[in-house]
Amino acid sequence: MSKIITNHYLFILFCAVFLSSCSSIYMPNVPATPMFKNAGEVYVAGHFNAKGNISATAGAALSEHIAVIANGSSVNTGASNNDYFRQQLVEGGIGYFTAIGKEKRQVLEIYGGYGIGNTKDFKQRASIYGYELVESREMNFDKIFLQLNYSSTRKKKINIFGDKKELNYGTAIRLSRVGMKEFWLNGATSPTEENFFIEPLFYTRMQLVNGLQLQYTNGFNIGLNNNEYLKAGNSVFTLGLVYTFGK
C-alpha cells in the first residue's frame, strides 16, 4: 500500500513539474477546504510559497449541511527575472457538506461559486541596458467553478516528540470555466479566450494545537481548450496554516 501511495505522489509531482514548464497567463489558486462536520463551525486559512503565491480562504457552516466559502489570492513573482507575473483573484461560493463513515472520520463537500480577477504577464530578456520587454499580456477575467472536497482523518494519531498529533489527508477537485472579459497584447486590445480547467489538488494537514493545523498543498491544472494564452501550465505548491473553531 505504501508503495502505491508513493508512486501516486511521484506521478502527481511529475505532472506538476511538466505542466509548470509551459507558459500560461492563468495561475490556479488554493481553494477553500474547510471540511465542516457541524453547524456553527468557522474556518480560516492562509497559504504561501517562495514564488510569491499567497492565498487566504475562509468559510462558515450556516446549518447542519449548508456552508459558504470565500477565497482571495495574490501572485507576485517580482521583476528580477525574465518573467514578471501578477495576478489578483477573489471568489465566493455556497455548498453542501456531510460527515460519512461509521466513525465520521471522512468528510464530503460540494461547492459552486463565482470569482473575478486580473493578470499581468510580462516577458522580458536581458540586454546590455538591463531587461527589455519582449511581450506584455494583460487580462481581466471571471470564473465559474464546481468543487468537490473529500478528506479523511487518520484513525491513529502520529507521535511527534512524545506528543500525539492528528493527521488528515484530503483532495479537492475543481471544474472551472475561466473566461477573459478583456485582453490586451502589447497594449493593444486583442480577441478574448476562454477555457475549461480540471484542477486537482492534494493536501496533508497535521494538528499543531487544538483547532490549528499545518497544511502542505500540491496541485496542477488541465485545460480542455487548445488556447494560445489562457491555458494550463501552472502548478501549486504551498505551505499554510488552517484554524477551525466554533464546534
Contacts in CASP RR format, 6 or more apart in sequence:
PFRMAT RR
TARGET T0000
AUTHOR 0000-0000-0000
METHOD contacts of the structure
MODEL  1
MSKIITNHYLFILFCAVFLSSCSSIYMPNVPATPMFKNAGEVYVAGHFNA
KGNISATAGAALSEHIAVIANGSSVNTGASNNDYFRQQLVEGGIGYFTAI
GKEKRQVLEIYGGYGIGNTKDFKQRASIYGYELVESREMNFDKIFLQLNY
SSTRKKKINIFGDKKELNYGTAIRLSRVGMKEFWLNGATSPTEENFFIEP
LFYTRMQLVNGLQLQYTNGFNIGLNNNEYLKAGNSVFTLGLVYTFGK
9 202 0 8 1.000
12 202 0 8 1.000
12 218 0 8 1.000
12 219 0 8 1.000
12 220 0 8 1.000
13 218 0 8 1.000
15 220 0 8 1.000
16 218 0 8 1.000
16 219 0 8 1.000
16 220 0 8 1.000
16 235 0 8 1.000
16 236 0 8 1.000
16 237 0 8 1.000
17 235 0 8 1.000
19 220 0 8 1.000
19 221 0 8 1.000
19 222 0 8 1.000
19 232 0 8 1.000
19 233 0 8 1.000
19 234 0 8 1.000
19 235 0 8 1.000
20 220 0 8 1.000
20 233 0 8 1.000
20 234 0 8 1.000
20 235 0 8 1.000
21 233 0 8 1.000
22 231 0 8 1.000
22 232 0 8 1.000
22 233 0 8 1.000
23 233 0 8 1.000
24 229 0 8 1.000
24 230 0 8 1.000
24 231 0 8 1.000
24 232 0 8 1.000
24 233 0 8 1.000
24 234 0 8 1.000
25 119 0 8 1.000
25 121 0 8 1.000
25 137 0 8 1.000
25 139 0 8 1.000
25 229 0 8 1.000
25 230 0 8 1.000
26 87 0 8 1.000
26 119 0 8 1.000
26 141 0 8 1.000
26 178 0 8 1.000
26 195 0 8 1.000
26 197 0 8 1.000
26 221 0 8 1.000
26 230 0 8 1.000
26 231 0 8 1.000
26 234 0 8 1.000
27 53 0 8 1.000
27 73 0 8 1.000
27 75 0 8 1.000
27 85 0 8 1.000
27 87 0 8 1.000
27 119 0 8 1.000
27 234 0 8 1.000
28 174 0 8 1.000
28 176 0 8 1.000
28 197 0 8 1.000
28 199 0 8 1.000
28 219 0 8 1.000
28 220 0 8 1.000
28 221 0 8 1.000
28 234 0 8 1.000
28 236 0 8 1.000
29 55 0 8 1.000
29 71 0 8 1.000
29 72 0 8 1.000
29 73 0 8 1.000
29 89 0 8 1.000
29 91 0 8 1.000
29 236 0 8 1.000
30 47 0 8 1.000
30 55 0 8 1.000
30 57 0 8 1.000
30 71 0 8 1.000
30 73 0 8 1.000
30 201 0 8 1.000
30 217 0 8 1.000
30 236 0 8 1.000
30 238 0 8 1.000
31 57 0 8 1.000
31 69 0 8 1.000
31 71 0 8 1.000
31 145 0 8 1.000
31 147 0 8 1.000
31 149 0 8 1.000
31 172 0 8 1.000
31 174 0 8 1.000
31 199 0 8 1.000
31 201 0 8 1.000
32 43 0 8 1.000
32 45 0 8 1.000
32 57 0 8 1.000
32 58 0 8 1.000
32 59 0 8 1.000
32 69 0 8 1.000
32 70 0 8 1.000
32 71 0 8 1.000
32 111 0 8 1.000
33 57 0 8 1.000
33 109 0 8 1.000
33 149 0 8 1.000
33 151 0 8 1.000
33 170 0 8 1.000
33 172 0 8 1.000
33 203 0 8 1.000
34 41 0 8 1.000
34 43 0 8 1.000
34 57 0 8 1.000
34 59 0 8 1.000
34 61 0 8 1.000
34 67 0 8 1.000
34 69 0 8 1.000
34 97 0 8 1.000
34 109 0 8 1.000
34 244 0 8 1.000
35 43 0 8 1.000
35 97 0 8 1.000
35 107 0 8 1.000
35 109 0 8 1.000
35 149 0 8 1.000
35 151 0 8 1.000
35 168 0 8 1.000
35 170 0 8 1.000
36 43 0 8 1.000
36 61 0 8 1.000
36 67 0 8 1.000
36 97 0 8 1.000
36 107 0 8 1.000
36 109 0 8 1.000
37 97 0 8 1.000
37 99 0 8 1.000
37 104 0 8 1.000
37 107 0 8 1.000
37 247 0 8 1.000
38 61 0 8 1.000
38 64 0 8 1.000
38 247 0 8 1.000
39 61 0 8 1.000
39 62 0 8 1.000
39 63 0 8 1.000
39 64 0 8 1.000
40 60 0 8 1.000
40 61 0 8 1.000
40 62 0 8 1.000
40 246 0 8 1.000
40 247 0 8 1.000
41 60 0 8 1.000
41 61 0 8 1.000
41 244 0 8 1.000
41 245 0 8 1.000
41 246 0 8 1.000
41 247 0 8 1.000
42 58 0 8 1.000
42 59 0 8 1.000
42 60 0 8 1.000
42 61 0 8 1.000
42 244 0 8 1.000
42 245 0 8 1.000
42 246 0 8 1.000
43 57 0 8 1.000
43 58 0 8 1.000
43 59 0 8 1.000
43 60 0 8 1.000
43 242 0 8 1.000
43 243 0 8 1.000
43 244 0 8 1.000
44 56 0 8 1.000
44 57 0 8 1.000
44 58 0 8 1.000
44 59 0 8 1.000
44 242 0 8 1.000
44 243 0 8 1.000
45 56 0 8 1.000
45 57 0 8 1.000
45 58 0 8 1.000
45 215 0 8 1.000
45 240 0 8 1.000
45 241 0 8 1.000
45 242 0 8 1.000
45 243 0 8 1.000
46 54 0 8 1.000
46 55 0 8 1.000
46 56 0 8 1.000
46 57 0 8 1.000
46 240 0 8 1.000
46 241 0 8 1.000
46 242 0 8 1.000
47 53 0 8 1.000
47 54 0 8 1.000
47 55 0 8 1.000
47 56 0 8 1.000
47 57 0 8 1.000
47 215 0 8 1.000
47 217 0 8 1.000
47 238 0 8 1.000
47 239 0 8 1.000
47 240 0 8 1.000
48 54 0 8 1.000
48 55 0 8 1.000
48 238 0 8 1.000
48 239 0 8 1.000
48 240 0 8 1.000
49 236 0 8 1.000
49 237 0 8 1.000
49 238 0 8 1.000
49 239 0 8 1.000
51 75 0 8 1.000
51 77 0 8 1.000
52 74 0 8 1.000
52 75 0 8 1.000
52 76 0 8 1.000
52 77 0 8 1.000
52 78 0 8 1.000
53 73 0 8 1.000
53 74 0 8 1.000
53 75 0 8 1.000
53 236 0 8 1.000
53 238 0 8 1.000
54 73 0 8 1.000
54 74 0 8 1.000
54 75 0 8 1.000
55 71 0 8 1.000
55 72 0 8 1.000
55 73 0 8 1.000
55 74 0 8 1.000
55 238 0 8 1.000
56 71 0 8 1.000
56 72 0 8 1.000
56 73 0 8 1.000
57 69 0 8 1.000
57 70 0 8 1.000
57 71 0 8 1.000
57 72 0 8 1.000
58 69 0 8 1.000
58 70 0 8 1.000
58 71 0 8 1.000
59 67 0 8 1.000
59 68 0 8 1.000
59 69 0 8 1.000
59 70 0 8 1.000
60 67 0 8 1.000
60 68 0 8 1.000
61 67 0 8 1.000
61 97 0 8 1.000
62 68 0 8 1.000
65 96 0 8 1.000
65 97 0 8 1.000
65 98 0 8 1.000
66 94 0 8 1.000
66 95 0 8 1.000
66 96 0 8 1.000
66 97 0 8 1.000
67 94 0 8 1.000
67 95 0 8 1.000
67 96 0 8 1.000
67 97 0 8 1.000
67 109 0 8 1.000
67 111 0 8 1.000
68 92 0 8 1.000
68 93 0 8 1.000
68 94 0 8 1.000
68 95 0 8 1.000
69 92 0 8 1.000
69 93 0 8 1.000
69 94 0 8 1.000
69 95 0 8 1.000
69 111 0 8 1.000
70 90 0 8 1.000
70 91 0 8 1.000
70 92 0 8 1.000
70 93 0 8 1.000
71 89 0 8 1.000
71 90 0 8 1.000
71 91 0 8 1.000
71 92 0 8 1.000
72 89 0 8 1.000
72 90 0 8 1.000
72 91 0 8 1.000
73 87 0 8 1.000
73 88 0 8 1.000
73 89 0 8 1.000
73 90 0 8 1.000
74 87 0 8 1.000
74 88 0 8 1.000
74 89 0 8 1.000
75 85 0 8 1.000
75 86 0 8 1.000
75 87 0 8 1.000
76 85 0 8 1.000
76 86 0 8 1.000
77 83 0 8 1.000
77 84 0 8 1.000
77 85 0 8 1.000
77 86 0 8 1.000
78 84 0 8 1.000
78 85 0 8 1.000
79 122 0 8 1.000
79 124 0 8 1.000
79 131 0 8 1.000
82 123 0 8 1.000
82 124 0 8 1.000
82 125 0 8 1.000
82 126 0 8 1.000
82 131 0 8 1.000
83 121 0 8 1.000
83 122 0 8 1.000
83 123 0 8 1.000
83 124 0 8 1.000
84 120 0 8 1.000
84 121 0 8 1.000
84 122 0 8 1.000
84 123 0 8 1.000
84 124 0 8 1.000
85 119 0 8 1.000
85 120 0 8 1.000
85 121 0 8 1.000
85 122 0 8 1.000
86 119 0 8 1.000
86 120 0 8 1.000
86 121 0 8 1.000
87 117 0 8 1.000
87 118 0 8 1.000
87 119 0 8 1.000
87 120 0 8 1.000
88 117 0 8 1.000
88 118 0 8 1.000
89 115 0 8 1.000
89 116 0 8 1.000
89 117 0 8 1.000
89 143 0 8 1.000
90 115 0 8 1.000
90 116 0 8 1.000
90 117 0 8 1.000
91 113 0 8 1.000
91 114 0 8 1.000
91 115 0 8 1.000
91 116 0 8 1.000
91 143 0 8 1.000
91 145 0 8 1.000
92 113 0 8 1.000
92 114 0 8 1.000
92 115 0 8 1.000
93 111 0 8 1.000
93 112 0 8 1.000
93 113 0 8 1.000
93 114 0 8 1.000
94 111 0 8 1.000
94 112 0 8 1.000
94 113 0 8 1.000
95 109 0 8 1.000
95 110 0 8 1.000
95 111 0 8 1.000
95 112 0 8 1.000
96 109 0 8 1.000
96 110 0 8 1.000
96 111 0 8 1.000
97 107 0 8 1.000
97 108 0 8 1.000
97 109 0 8 1.000
97 110 0 8 1.000
98 107 0 8 1.000
98 108 0 8 1.000
99 106 0 8 1.000
99 107 0 8 1.000
100 106 0 8 1.000
100 107 0 8 1.000
100 108 0 8 1.000
103 155 0 8 1.000
105 152 0 8 1.000
105 153 0 8 1.000
105 155 0 8 1.000
106 150 0 8 1.000
106 151 0 8 1.000
106 152 0 8 1.000
106 153 0 8 1.000
107 149 0 8 1.000
107 150 0 8 1.000
107 151 0 8 1.000
107 152 0 8 1.000
108 148 0 8 1.000
108 149 0 8 1.000
108 150 0 8 1.000
109 147 0 8 1.000
109 148 0 8 1.000
109 149 0 8 1.000
109 150 0 8 1.000
110 146 0 8 1.000
110 147 0 8 1.000
110 148 0 8 1.000
110 149 0 8 1.000
111 145 0 8 1.000
111 146 0 8 1.000
111 147 0 8 1.000
111 149 0 8 1.000
112 145 0 8 1.000
112 146 0 8 1.000
112 147 0 8 1.000
113 144 0 8 1.000
113 145 0 8 1.000
113 146 0 8 1.000
113 147 0 8 1.000
114 142 0 8 1.000
114 143 0 8 1.000
114 144 0 8 1.000
114 145 0 8 1.000
115 142 0 8 1.000
115 143 0 8 1.000
115 144 0 8 1.000
115 145 0 8 1.000
116 140 0 8 1.000
116 141 0 8 1.000
116 142 0 8 1.000
116 143 0 8 1.000
117 140 0 8 1.000
117 141 0 8 1.000
117 142 0 8 1.000
117 143 0 8 1.000
118 138 0 8 1.000
118 139 0 8 1.000
118 140 0 8 1.000
118 141 0 8 1.000
119 137 0 8 1.000
119 138 0 8 1.000
119 139 0 8 1.000
119 141 0 8 1.000
120 136 0 8 1.000
120 137 0 8 1.000
120 138 0 8 1.000
121 136 0 8 1.000
121 137 0 8 1.000
121 138 0 8 1.000
122 133 0 8 1.000
122 135 0 8 1.000
122 136 0 8 1.000
122 137 0 8 1.000
123 133 0 8 1.000
123 134 0 8 1.000
123 135 0 8 1.000
123 136 0 8 1.000
123 137 0 8 1.000
124 131 0 8 1.000
124 132 0 8 1.000
124 133 0 8 1.000
124 134 0 8 1.000
125 131 0 8 1.000
125 132 0 8 1.000
125 134 0 8 1.000
126 132 0 8 1.000
135 185 0 8 1.000
135 186 0 8 1.000
136 184 0 8 1.000
136 185 0 8 1.000
136 186 0 8 1.000
136 187 0 8 1.000
137 183 0 8 1.000
137 184 0 8 1.000
137 185 0 8 1.000
137 229 0 8 1.000
138 183 0 8 1.000
138 184 0 8 1.000
138 187 0 8 1.000
139 180 0 8 1.000
139 181 0 8 1.000
139 182 0 8 1.000
139 183 0 8 1.000
139 184 0 8 1.000
139 192 0 8 1.000
139 229 0 8 1.000
139 230 0 8 1.000
140 180 0 8 1.000
140 181 0 8 1.000
140 182 0 8 1.000
141 178 0 8 1.000
141 179 0 8 1.000
141 180 0 8 1.000
141 181 0 8 1.000
141 230 0 8 1.000
142 178 0 8 1.000
142 179 0 8 1.000
142 181 0 8 1.000
143 176 0 8 1.000
143 177 0 8 1.000
143 178 0 8 1.000
143 179 0 8 1.000
144 176 0 8 1.000
144 177 0 8 1.000
145 174 0 8 1.000
145 175 0 8 1.000
145 176 0 8 1.000
145 177 0 8 1.000
146 174 0 8 1.000
146 175 0 8 1.000
146 176 0 8 1.000
147 172 0 8 1.000
147 173 0 8 1.000
147 174 0 8 1.000
147 175 0 8 1.000
148 172 0 8 1.000
148 173 0 8 1.000
148 174 0 8 1.000
149 170 0 8 1.000
149 171 0 8 1.000
149 172 0 8 1.000
150 170 0 8 1.000
150 171 0 8 1.000
150 172 0 8 1.000
151 168 0 8 1.000
151 169 0 8 1.000
151 170 0 8 1.000
151 171 0 8 1.000
152 168 0 8 1.000
152 169 0 8 1.000
152 170 0 8 1.000
153 166 0 8 1.000
153 167 0 8 1.000
153 168 0 8 1.000
154 166 0 8 1.000
154 167 0 8 1.000
154 168 0 8 1.000
154 169 0 8 1.000
157 164 0 8 1.000
157 165 0 8 1.000
157 166 0 8 1.000
157 167 0 8 1.000
158 164 0 8 1.000
158 165 0 8 1.000
158 167 0 8 1.000
158 206 0 8 1.000
159 165 0 8 1.000
165 206 0 8 1.000
165 207 0 8 1.000
165 208 0 8 1.000
166 206 0 8 1.000
166 207 0 8 1.000
166 213 0 8 1.000
167 204 0 8 1.000
167 205 0 8 1.000
167 206 0 8 1.000
167 207 0 8 1.000
168 204 0 8 1.000
168 205 0 8 1.000
168 206 0 8 1.000
168 213 0 8 1.000
169 202 0 8 1.000
169 203 0 8 1.000
169 204 0 8 1.000
169 205 0 8 1.000
170 202 0 8 1.000
170 203 0 8 1.000
170 204 0 8 1.000
170 205 0 8 1.000
171 200 0 8 1.000
171 201 0 8 1.000
171 202 0 8 1.000
171 203 0 8 1.000
172 200 0 8 1.000
172 201 0 8 1.000
172 203 0 8 1.000
173 198 0 8 1.000
173 199 0 8 1.000
173 200 0 8 1.000
173 201 0 8 1.000
174 197 0 8 1.000
174 198 0 8 1.000
174 199 0 8 1.000
174 200 0 8 1.000
174 201 0 8 1.000
175 196 0 8 1.000
175 197 0 8 1.000
175 198 0 8 1.000
175 199 0 8 1.000
176 196 0 8 1.000
176 197 0 8 1.000
176 199 0 8 1.000
177 194 0 8 1.000
177 195 0 8 1.000
177 196 0 8 1.000
177 197 0 8 1.000
178 194 0 8 1.000
178 195 0 8 1.000
178 196 0 8 1.000
178 197 0 8 1.000
178 230 0 8 1.000
179 192 0 8 1.000
179 193 0 8 1.000
179 194 0 8 1.000
179 195 0 8 1.000
179 230 0 8 1.000
180 192 0 8 1.000
180 193 0 8 1.000
180 194 0 8 1.000
180 230 0 8 1.000
181 192 0 8 1.000
182 189 0 8 1.000
182 192 0 8 1.000
183 189 0 8 1.000
183 190 0 8 1.000
183 191 0 8 1.000
183 192 0 8 1.000
183 193 0 8 1.000
183 229 0 8 1.000
184 190 0 8 1.000
185 229 0 8 1.000
193 225 0 8 1.000
193 227 0 8 1.000
193 228 0 8 1.000
193 229 0 8 1.000
193 230 0 8 1.000
194 225 0 8 1.000
194 230 0 8 1.000
195 223 0 8 1.000
195 224 0 8 1.000
195 225 0 8 1.000
195 227 0 8 1.000
195 230 0 8 1.000
195 231 0 8 1.000
195 232 0 8 1.000
196 223 0 8 1.000
196 224 0 8 1.000
196 225 0 8 1.000
197 221 0 8 1.000
197 222 0 8 1.000
197 223 0 8 1.000
197 224 0 8 1.000
197 232 0 8 1.000
198 221 0 8 1.000
198 222 0 8 1.000
198 223 0 8 1.000
198 224 0 8 1.000
199 219 0 8 1.000
199 220 0 8 1.000
199 221 0 8 1.000
199 222 0 8 1.000
200 219 0 8 1.000
200 220 0 8 1.000
201 217 0 8 1.000
201 218 0 8 1.000
201 219 0 8 1.000
201 236 0 8 1.000
202 217 0 8 1.000
202 218 0 8 1.000
202 219 0 8 1.000
203 215 0 8 1.000
203 216 0 8 1.000
203 217 0 8 1.000
203 218 0 8 1.000
204 215 0 8 1.000
204 216 0 8 1.000
205 213 0 8 1.000
205 214 0 8 1.000
205 215 0 8 1.000
205 242 0 8 1.000
206 213 0 8 1.000
206 214 0 8 1.000
207 213 0 8 1.000
208 214 0 8 1.000
211 243 0 8 1.000
211 244 0 8 1.000
211 245 0 8 1.000
212 241 0 8 1.000
212 242 0 8 1.000
212 243 0 8 1.000
213 241 0 8 1.000
213 242 0 8 1.000
213 243 0 8 1.000
213 244 0 8 1.000
214 239 0 8 1.000
214 240 0 8 1.000
214 241 0 8 1.000
214 242 0 8 1.000
215 239 0 8 1.000
215 240 0 8 1.000
215 241 0 8 1.000
215 242 0 8 1.000
216 238 0 8 1.000
216 239 0 8 1.000
216 240 0 8 1.000
217 236 0 8 1.000
217 237 0 8 1.000
217 238 0 8 1.000
217 239 0 8 1.000
217 240 0 8 1.000
218 235 0 8 1.000
218 236 0 8 1.000
218 237 0 8 1.000
219 235 0 8 1.000
219 236 0 8 1.000
219 237 0 8 1.000
220 232 0 8 1.000
220 233 0 8 1.000
220 234 0 8 1.000
220 235 0 8 1.000
220 236 0 8 1.000
221 232 0 8 1.000
221 233 0 8 1.000
221 234 0 8 1.000
221 235 0 8 1.000
222 232 0 8 1.000
223 231 0 8 1.000
223 232 0 8 1.000
225 231 0 8 1.000
END
